[in-house]
């Protein structure tokens, strides 16, 4: 069983600053080398956690001439390129205090393991910025709290 962590202890978090964003992530997660050109950040839960989890950020150029709605349709069509057996797709448009964004949730398999995806997508200055969380099915409440803190602290420049 995973030991209880104090998520409100500032020493628990590391900060990462990219060209288009800043975020925080748990200090005991492992940084990974991004595996796609658009991927700018990736960290995975260390072996100290008893569930698989990762957080990543990608920044891609928007496709010229396509509206945001058309880009979201293209996003849905491209999902099977990276994940097999996609199911339970739900995409909602949201607004925070400054920007519109989309929240996409779905399940799929990677290397024969069923995982859940939760992605937040912003279209800003001709860029598509995506904050992604991936984890095994039914993670503990702790991970739900970690996701919420990372999302709330995520800043687009």
HELIX and SHEET records of a PDB file:
HELIX    1   1 UNK A   10  UNK A   12  5                                   3    
HELIX    2   2 UNK A   68  UNK A   78  1                                  11    
HELIX    3   3 UNK A   79  UNK A   81  5                                   3    
HELIX    4   4 UNK A  141  UNK A  153  1                                  13    
SHEET    1   A 3 UNK A  13  UNK A  17  0                                        
SHEET    2   A 3 UNK A  21  UNK A  26 -1                                        
SHEET    3   A 3 UNK A 155  UNK A 156 -1                                        
SHEET    1   B 7 UNK A  30  UNK A  31  0                                        
SHEET    2   B 7 UNK A  39  UNK A  44 -1                                        
SHEET    3   B 7 UNK A  53  UNK A  61 -1                                        
SHEET    4   B 7 UNK A 127  UNK A 136 -1                                        
SHEET    5   B 7 UNK A 113  UNK A 124 -1                                        
SHEET    6   B 7 UNK A 100  UNK A 110 -1                                        
SHEET    7   B 7 UNK A  84  UNK A  95 -1                                        
END                                                                             
